[in-house]
Amino acid sequence: MRLRELRFDDAPFMLEWMHDELVTGFLRTDFASKSLDDCIDFISKAVNGENMNLAVVDENDEYMGTVSLKHIYQKSAEFAIIMRSKAMGKGIASDAMKEIIRIAFEQENIKYVYWCVSPENKRAVRFYEKNGYLRDDAAKRMIRGEYSEEEIAKYIWYLKRKEELS
């Protein structure tokens, strides 16, 4: 596994996970309505001053998913990860998450990385907790994305601090 910039030839694989209910069933965005053009548009804006979206690829450079640092602001960023079904259960997501958090702290000088997950998304909750990430409501104070008060209260929040990097 390695991370690289997203490329336009990743778009069909990106669209695959967007239309996979197993992958998107508990996410906030309606990915099922997305098109190949939506994927291409996302890729064209993948890295800018506020967001860093990178491809997770296997040893053959095949796109497996995307890891993101979003809403980079005042030394904090929101983490996100999405993987194709074929990549699940192989340790790829775990390695990708560790690497993007390392990049956040060591290269981007970010001090806090936060994220949330719906409590209904049991697979994602197991993944984060199996990988040693701890729930931390302090993350709610860093939110830069568009979350309703109901979502903020309902979701499980995680926070990784730079000083915790191991």
N, C-alpha and C positions, 0 to 999 in steps of 0.2 A: 504494500500500500504506500502510496505517496500522494501529496497534494500538488496541484498545478492550477494554472489559470484555466477557466472554462473556455471551451472552443465551440464554434458553431456546429461542428460535427458531433458534439455531445447532445444537441437538442433532441434528437429522436429518443435517446435513452432517458433524458429528462422527462419527456412527454410520457414515456412508459410508466414511470413511477407516479406521475400526476394522475394517471388514469387507473391506478391500481388501488382499489378500495382497502386492501390489506395495509398499504402504506399510508394512505391519507385519511382513513376513516375517522380519526379523532382530531384532525387538524382544523384550525380556524378558517382557513381559506378554502374556497370551492375550487379545488384543482381539477375536478372532472370536466369543468367547462373550459379549461385552458386548451390552447391550440399550439401547433408547432411555431407559429409566429410569436406567440406569447413567450415561448422558451427562447427564441432567438432574441427577442427584445430584452429579456432578463439577462442573457449572456452578454449582450452589448453594453449593459450597465453594471456588470458584475463587480467591478472594483472602482470605487470612487472615494472621496474624502470621508464619507459617512458609513460606508459598507464595504466589506471584503467577503466575496463569495468565491470559493475555490472548489474545483473538482476533486473528488476522491477517486483515484484510479487504482486498478490492480496492476500486477506485474507486467501485463500486456498493454498497459496504458488505456484500458477500457474504462469508460466512465461508470462508476458504481454509485455515485451520489454527490451531494453538495454539503460542505460545511461553511458556516457563515459567522462573521462578526458583524452585527448590525447596530445601527444607531451609536456608532463610536462617538463618544462625547465625554469630555472632562474625565478622562482616564477610566471610563467604563465602556462596556460593549455587551450587547445581547448576543448570546450564542444560539445557533440553530444547526440542526443536522437532519438530513433526509437521505435515505439509502434505498436503492432498488431492492426488490424482494430477493433477487439472486445473491445479494451481498450479505444478507442477514444471517446471523449465527456463525460467521467466519472470523470474527474479531476485527474486521475492517473498520467498522464504525467506532469501536473502542480506540483503536490506534489513531484514527482520523481526529477524534475528539481530543485526545491527548496532544496531538500535533498542533491543532488550531489554537488550543489554549496556550501551548508553549510559544507559538508565534505571537499571540496577543501580548503575553507578558515580556518576552525577550526581545522581540523585534518592534512591536508597536507601542511599547511602554504603557500598556493598559494595566491598571491595578486591580480591576474587578471585572469578572465575566459572570453574567447572570443569565438565567433562562427559566422557562416554566413549561409545565406539561399538564394536560388535563388528567385528573385522577382516574378518568375512565380509560385512559390509554395505558393499560396495565403493562403491556410489552415495554413501552418507553420507561415507565417508572421502574420496572425490574432492571432494565438496562442501566439507568443512571445509578441506581443503588448497588447493583452488582459491581459496578466500576468504582464504587467508593465515594460518589458524590453525595453530599449531605444537603438535606432540605434546609433552607435558610430564608426566613421571611424578610430579612434585611434587604434582600434583592428587590423587594417591592418599592423601596425608596429610590431605586436607580432607573426605573422604567422610563424609557424614552419612546417606545413604540405606542401604537394605538390599542390600548386595552380598556375595556369598559370596567367600571367599578365592580360589576358582578364577576367578570373574568378574573380580575386581580384577586378577589376574595376566594374564588372557586379553585383556581389553579394551584398546583404544587410548585413552589419556587425554589430554585437552587442558586447558590452563589459560590464562586471560586475566587479566592483572593490570591494575589501575586505571591504573598509570603507563604502560601500553602503549596506552591509549586514543588512537586517532588519528582 
